[in-house]
Amino acid sequence: MSASKKTINHTPAIVLGLAIALGPLTALSVGSRYASEETFARAQAGAENIQRRERQAAQMRKSEDVQGLPAYASGETLADGQGS
């Protein structure tokens, strides 16, 4: 008796996996060629917003006291905060 061996075709799973893995990368590299001016303007506005937030965060860190307390609380004691 000969034993028959059933083969499984993995090609569709491999193609689907590559499409899922490489699709976003392809969109990022090729998409900039076909992007409209509105898309570039929105990207520029987003970058400016990020930079503004980073500057504000840096200013907040500078305004903190040496112990890491915010400037408004650096002159208070624990007793002042408890109201006694």
C-alpha positions as CSV (number, residue, x, y, z in Angstrom):
1,M,0.0,0.0,0.0
2,S,1.2,3.4,-0.8
3,A,0.6,6.2,1.7
4,S,-0.8,9.3,0.0
5,K,0.4,12.5,1.4
6,K,-1.8,15.6,1.2
7,T,0.0,18.8,0.4
8,I,-1.2,22.2,1.6
9,N,-0.8,25.2,-0.7
10,H,0.4,28.1,1.4
11,T,0.7,30.6,-1.5
12,P,-2.5,32.6,-0.8
13,A,-1.6,33.0,2.9
14,I,1.9,34.1,2.0
15,V,0.6,36.6,-0.6
16,L,-1.9,38.0,1.9
17,G,0.7,38.2,4.6
18,L,3.1,40.1,2.4
19,A,0.3,42.5,1.3
20,I,-0.6,43.2,4.9
21,A,3.0,43.7,5.9
22,L,4.2,45.7,2.9
23,G,1.0,47.6,2.0
24,P,1.5,50.5,4.5
25,L,5.2,50.8,3.6
26,T,4.3,51.1,-0.1
27,A,1.6,53.6,0.6
28,L,4.1,55.8,2.6
29,S,6.8,55.6,-0.1
30,V,4.6,56.0,-3.2
31,G,1.8,58.1,-1.7
32,S,3.9,61.2,-1.5
33,R,4.1,61.3,-5.3
34,Y,0.3,61.4,-5.6
35,A,-0.6,63.5,-2.5
36,S,-2.4,66.7,-3.1
37,E,-1.3,70.2,-1.9
38,E,-4.0,70.0,0.8
39,T,-2.4,66.8,2.2
40,F,1.0,68.6,2.4
41,A,-0.6,71.6,4.0
42,R,-2.3,69.4,6.6
43,A,1.0,67.7,7.3
44,Q,2.8,71.0,7.8
45,A,0.1,72.3,10.1
46,G,0.4,69.1,12.2
47,A,4.1,69.5,12.4
48,E,3.7,73.1,13.6
49,N,1.2,72.0,16.3
50,I,3.6,69.3,17.5
51,Q,6.5,71.9,17.7
52,R,4.2,74.3,19.6
53,R,3.2,71.7,22.1
54,E,6.9,70.7,22.6
55,R,7.8,74.3,23.3
56,Q,5.0,74.7,25.8
57,A,6.0,71.5,27.6
58,A,9.6,72.7,27.7
59,Q,8.5,76.0,29.2
60,M,6.4,74.2,31.8
61,R,9.4,72.1,32.8
62,K,11.5,75.3,33.2
63,S,8.9,76.9,35.4
64,E,9.1,73.9,37.9
65,D,11.1,74.3,41.0
66,V,14.2,72.3,41.8
67,Q,12.2,69.7,43.8
68,G,9.9,69.1,40.9
69,L,7.0,71.2,42.3
70,P,5.1,73.5,40.0
71,A,5.9,77.1,40.5
72,Y,2.6,77.9,42.1
73,A,3.1,75.3,44.8
74,S,6.8,75.8,45.5
75,G,6.2,78.3,48.3
76,E,3.6,76.3,50.1
77,T,4.1,73.7,52.9
78,L,2.1,70.6,53.7
79,A,0.3,72.4,56.5
80,D,-0.8,75.1,54.0
81,G,-2.3,72.5,51.7
82,Q,-4.3,70.9,54.5
83,G,-5.9,74.1,55.6
84,S,-4.7,73.9,59.3
